[in-house]
Amino acid sequence: MHKSRVKIYHLLFLFLCFFLSAQGQEIDSFIKRVSLDKNDFYHVDLKTNENSATGLPIGMFDSGTGGLTVLDALLNFDEFVVGKDYYEKGGDGINDFENERFIYLGDQANMPYGNYSSMGRTPFLKELILKDALFLLGNNYYQTHNESIWQNDKQAVKVIVIACNTATAYGKVAVDQMLSQYGNNTKVIGVIDAGVNGALSTLKREEDASVAVIATNGTVASNGYLNTFLSLKDEKNDTGNLLFFQQTGEGIAGAIDEDINFIDRSAKSLRKNYKGPSLNNPHLRIKPELLSIYNFDSSENSLLFEKSGSAYTEIQLNSPENYFRFHLVNLCEQIKRNQSAPPLKTLILGCTHYPYYSSFIKSFLKELYNLKTDGEYVYRAVLSEQITLIDPALNTAKEVHCYLAENNLLNNNGNVNQSEFFISVPNLFNEKVELDSMKNFTYAYKYGRDVSAAYDTKIVPMNQGNLNEKVRSRIRETLPAVFEIMNLNQ
């Protein structure tokens, strides 16, 4: 190789090492600052290690409300006979977590987390995840978004569940390292290992099959699911021909949480601030030749478009279902291009928002399985007739219960109805924040921030005023056990 080219590569390597080191130093600086400054909102004395009492709540966080599907799995978990002083294998019709309390944080102001890595903001994403963990371990919160002085009577938690795939992929190691650095033994449980274990459990040891995950940009880019799948597959000694596919679901989580950058149910024409798939978006291009396969729903403004004669000149998606149609067809096309791939048998829902639409996903996959064009089945060669959907939340519930039982941390005297729910909102006292018409961060502001920016969010109790009506209705309809304990009448 030419010496000048070697020198360039060497300089690039040194720059990369310096860049990554600088990012790590910024994160370390943030952790050190909040650990020393008792006047910092996120201050926690991690060295006290006083979070091992059975009566403390279980902490959970997600970038929005998607993580409530993980909480729902815990609220419906029944694999043991529950007594005052014992837990025996075998369900008894009583929820195994009914005596536990939960503290849930939805970082709604900063969601979706899945876009930060593609915008070059991975260090900032890690800082957000560390803040989420520190909030759960600490005592502080604001009573309302209008207050300038925070309350300090929230309890710390005895275990942290990262109910977000992107946060698990990019931040779990950072949270573990932060706790280890201060000798704090709080257990941190993520959803990725649980999801892969669930997927592998659906396959026979010698079976040939394709497995896929549909997840956010950040989760897919991290290769967290792919690497975990390969590792656990080897551990289990599976001998079949197993292929693993990853499909981004960009925009789905935002659409489900009614993020105006991806969905606006009041819109009747094309939108300027739209960030989702379209005919003219080179990154998320709706292919005209696949329109009959996408079979988008155009009722009730679910599809925004313009035409020239009979031809579409632009299309924008405006419902979660249409986002799923776009990405699931792309997944089928991806598998189809690999001519040696066995049919897809198992699909991991790699974002905690997606299980809300499990029924729709199943019905659309069945639609694609039966789809014919010119008398030929389009996807029969790449789809199994029955595709198992894996919700990592179910396996996560098992892991949480196992950890608490093994460490004598199960609570026999708590009340699940005393659980608390918090949400992040823009800090209106920060003059630098930029808001859209819905009083949320603009897309450019949200994904343009760097590590250790001035605090621009507040964490407040979740209530009707800060949770979208459509989101509340979805929780009420699909997660009744969660909705019952949320007390959204505040």
N, C-alpha and C positions, 0 to 999 in steps of 0.2 A: 504494500500500500504506500502511496506517496507520503513523504514525511510531513508535508504541509497539511494533508488531510488528517493524518494521525494527530497532529498538534491541535487541529480544530476539534476533533472528537474529544481529545483530552481536556481541552478548555470547557467544552460543553458539559463533560462529566463533572468537572470541578464546580461549574456553575450550578448544576443540578444538586450536587451535594450541599453546596452553600445555601441554596434556596430551601431545600428540605430542612436543613439545620436551623435556618432562620425561622421557618414556620414552627418548628418544635420549640424554639426558644420563646416565641410569642405565646404559645400555649402555656409553657412552663411559667412565664411571667404572669399570665392571667391567674393561674392557680395559686402562685405565691402571693400575689396581691390580695386576693379575696381571703386567703387563709390568715393573713396578718392584719388586715384592716377590719376591725370590728364594726366600723360604720358602713361597710359595704353590704348591700342588700343580700348578696350571695355568700356572706361570711358564714363559715361553719368551722368549728374547732374539730377537725377530723381526728385529732389525736385522742380525743376523749373516749371514742369507741364505746359510747353508751347506747348503742342501737341494737342491743341483743335481748331486749325484754319481750316476753311473749305478748304483752298487751299492746305493743306498738303496731301501727298499721302496716299494710303491704303497700309499697309505693309503685306506681306505674306511670310511664310517660310516653307520649307519641307526639308527632308533629301536628296533630289535630284530633279529630274525633274517631279516627280509624281504630285506634288502640282500644276503644270501647268494645270491639269484637273480642279482644283478648280477655278483657274483664268479664264479658258475657260467658266465655268458656269457663272461667273460674267460678262464676255464680251458678253454673249448671253442672259443675263437676261433682260426680257421685260415684266413687269407686271404693269407698270404705264404710264400714259400720262405725258410726260415731258415738262414743260414750264420753263421760266426763273425764275419764283418765285413760282412755285407750282408743286406738284406731285399728280396726281389723279389716282385712281385704274383703271386699264384697259390698255392693251398693245397698243402701237401706231406704232410698227415697228421700233422704235428707242431704242437702248440699253440704259438701265437706268443708266449705269455707264460710258457712253461715255465721260462725262465731268470730270471723275476722272482720276488721275494718280496712278500708282501702282509701288511699289518697291518690287521685288521678290528676295528671297535668296534661292538658292539650296545648301545645305551643302554636296555637292557631295563627297568631300574628306573623309567624315566620314560616308557615307551611306554604307549599310542600317542600320537605327536606330534599326530595329526590333531584331537584334542579341545581343545587349549589355546586356540586362537583363539576357539572358540565359548564358552569359559568366561572370556573376557576376559583371558587370560594370554599374549597374543602377545609382550610384552617378555620374559617368562620363557622362552618357547619360543626366542626368538632367543639368549638367554643360554645355553641348553642346547646350541644348535647351535654357538655360538662355543666352548664348552667342548669339544665333540667335536673340532672342528678343532684347538684348542690341544693336546689330548691327542695327536693324531696327529703334530703338529709338535714335540712335546716328548719327554721321556725318562722321565717318571714313571709308575708304576703300583704297585698293592699286590699282593703275592704271594698273600695270602688276605684274606678279609673280616675276619679277627680281628686283623690287624696294625695297629698305630698308626703305624708308620714305613714310608714308601714306598720302593720300589726306584727307581733312576734309570739303568738300563742299557738301556732301550728305545731303538731308533734312531728318528730323525726320518724323515719320508717325503718323497719327491720330487714327488709330485702327490697331490691330495686328490680323491677321488670321493665326492660326496654321493649315496649309494645310497638315497635317500629322497625321495619326491616332495614331501611337506610341508616337509621341511627345505630342499629346493631352492627351493620357492616363497617361504618366509618368511626363509631365512637365507643364501642364497648371496650376495646383494648385501652383507649385513653382513660376511660372511667376507672377501669381496673388498676391501671398504672397510678392514677391519682390517689386512689384509696390505699394501694400498697405503699406508696411513697410516705404516707403518714401513719402506717401501721393500722389502718382501719380495715376490719374484716367483713364489712357488709358484702353480702352476696349479690352479684349482678347477673341476671338471667336475660338472655336475648332470645329472639324468635327463629333465627336461621337454622341452627342445629336441630331444633325441634321440628321444623318443617321438612328438612331433608330426611330425618329419621322416619317421619310419618310417610314420606314418599317411598322410601325403600321398603317399608313394611308392607306395601301393597304388592310387591313383586316377589315371585318365587326365585330361589337362589340361581337357577339356570335359565331364567326367562329372558327372551329377547324383547326389548321394549324401548320406546323413547319416553323420556321424562322431560318436562319443561317447567320453567318458572316464568310467570308474568309479574313484573315488578317495576318500580320506578327507575328512572335513568340512573340515579346514584347507586341503587342496589345492584343493577346489572353491571354498571361500569366497575364496581368494586370486585366483581367475580366472587363475592362472598358465597353465593349459593353453589356456583360451579365448583369452587375449590373444596367446599364442605362435602358436596356430593361425591367428588372423586376420592376424598379422604375416607369418608364413611363407607363408600362402596368397597374400597380395598379392605377396610377393617372387617366388613361382613363377609368377605371372600366370595362375593357374587361372581359367578362364572358366565353369565349370559351376556349377550351383546346389548349393552346399555348405552344409549346416547343421551346427552343432556343438552337441551336448547334453552336459550334465554331470550325473552321478548320484553322489550320496554313497553310500559303502559303510560307513556308520557301524557299528562293531562287528566288521566282518570281520577286520581286522588283529588286534584283541584276541582274537577267537575262535581265529584261527590260532595265535597265540602263547600260547594257554591262559590268558588273563587272566581271573581269577575274576569280574570285573565283567561279563563277557560270556558266559562258558561255564564250566560245572563238570560234568565228565563223571561225577562220583560222585552228582550230584543226581538225586533221583527225584520231587521235587515242586517247586512254585513257590518261587523264591528271593527273599529280601527285598533283597539287594544287587545284583540284576540291573539292568543299564543298557541292554539291547538292545531291539529291537522287541517290542511286545506289543499286545494288543487295547486296552489302556487307557493307552498311552503316546501323548499327543497329538503329540509330536514325531516318533515312529517308530511310527506306528499300523499294525498289521496289520488290513487291511480284511476284515471277515467275508465280503463279497460276492466277494472274490478268493481265498478259501481253496482252491477247487477248482483255481485257476490256479497258486497258489504250490505246491500239491501237496507240502507239507512231509513230510519223512521222519520218522516217529514211532518208528522202531526204536531200541533200545538207548539210551533216554532222550535221543534227539536232539531231542525236542519235549516240553516240560513244559507241562501244561495242567490246567485244572479245567473241569468241565461241570456244567450244571444240566439234567438230562434228556439230550436229544440236542444241546443248544446249548452251545457253548463260552462260558465266562464270562471266561476269561483264558488266554493262550498266551504262552509264552516259548521262544525259540529256543535250542538247546543243541548246535549243530554248525555248523562253517563252511559246509557245504553248504546248510543251511537259511538262513543269513544271505545267501548268494549268491542263493538262490531269491527271497527277499524283495526284494532291491535290483534284481535284473535284471527282475523283473516290474514294479517301479516305473519302471524306465527305459523299458520298452515302453509303459507307460501314459503317460509323459511325452511320448514321440514321437507316440503316437496322438492326443493332445490337439492337436497341431499338424497340422492337416489337410492342409497343403501340404508336409509333410516328405517327402523321398524316403526309400526304405527304408534302414535302417541297414546299412552295408557294412563298417565298420571300427570296432572297439572297442579303445581304448587301456586297458591295465591300469595305471592310474595310481597304484598302490601296489605296492611291491616284494614285498609278501606274496602278492599275487594270482596270480602265475604258478605258484605251487605247485598251484593248482586249475584250470589251463588246460584240462585234459581235461574236468573237470566243467562248466566254463563253456560249452565248445563243445557238449557233449551237452545241456545244459539249454536253450541257445538253439535247438538243433535241435528239442527237445521243444516249445518255445513256437511255433516256426515251423509245426509240424504240428498244433498244438492246435486242436480244433474244439469249439464250443459250439452246440447246437441246429443242427448241420449246417453251421455257418459257421466259417471260419477266423478265429481271434481276432486274430492278429498278422501275417498274411501281408502286409498293406499296409504294415507298418512294419519288417519284417525281410527282409533278403536271405536267399536259401537258403544261401549260403555267406558267413559273416561272418569277416573276418580279425581275429585277435587280435594286437595290437601289444604286445610286451614291450619297453619302452624300454631294457632292459638290453643288448639286442643292438646297438643303435645307440650306446649308451654305450661298449661295448667298442671299437667302431671309432674313436670320438673319442679314447679314451685311447691306443690304439696309434698313431694319427696324430700326436698331440701328442708322445709320447715319441720317435717316429722323426724327426720334423721338428726336434727339439731335441737330438738325439744323446744321449738319456737311456735308450735301451734297454739292458738288462743282458744280456750274453752269458755271464756266469759265475755267475749266481745259481742257487738251487735252490728251486723253488716249495714243496717239502716243508718248508722252514724258515720258512714263513709263521706268523704269530702271530695269535691270536684273543682278544679281550678282551670283557668284558661288565660292565655297571654293576650293582651290588647296593646295597641300602639300607645306609647307614652306621649300624651298631648302636651306635656310640659317641656318636652324636648323640641326646640325650635327647628332642628335640622330635619325632622321627619317629613316625608312627602307622602300625602294620602290621596287615594282615589275617591271617586264619588260615593263609595260605600264605607268611607272612613277606615279603609285598610291601607297598608303600605302599597305604594305603586310598585310595579314589577321591577322597574329600573332601580328604585331605591332599595328594595328588598334584596336583590341579588348584586348590588354594587357595593355592599359594606365589607369592611375588613375586620380582622381580629382586633378585639379590645376597643371597638367603637363605643362612644358614650351610650349608656343604657337607654334604649329607645322603646322598651316594652315594659309593661307592668303585669304582674300575675295577680289575678283577682278571682273570687269565687265565680264559678260558672252559673249563669242564670238566663232567664228569658231575654234579657236585654243584650247579651253579648253572644247568643247562640242563634244562628239563622233559623227561621221558622221551618224551612224545608228540612234542615238537619235535625231539628227536634222531632219533626214528624217521622223521619226515617228511623231515628233511634226508638221512638215509641212503637213503631210498627214491626221493626225487625229485631230489636233487642229489648223486649218488655221487662226482663229481669233487671237490666241495667237502668232502664228508664224509671222503674219503680223506686230505686234508691237514690236517684239523682236529685229529686226535690227541686224541679225547675220552676217552681212557683215563686221563687224569691224575687 
